[in-house]
């Protein structure tokens, strides 16, 4: 979590199941974008995952989120065409 004063600037949720890491969510308040908050959060979660032995990590981006795709690609994340995403309403 990133804070500025008493205001939430951004948050990230990641996990490691012993085999692969997963970034479930990264959110940065619009007022704090382009100030490095997302990069700091991503760097920290990547460092923590690596410290736990994680060698590979995944994340998902919706096909219409060009901003997020650019953000991750500039941080050396690669798009995978070999995985299908499934969903089910419960």
Beta strands, then each sheet from edge to edge (+ up, - down):
strand 1: 2-4
strand 2: 7-16
strand 3: 21-28
strand 4: 57-59
sheet 1: 1+ 2- 3+ 4+
end
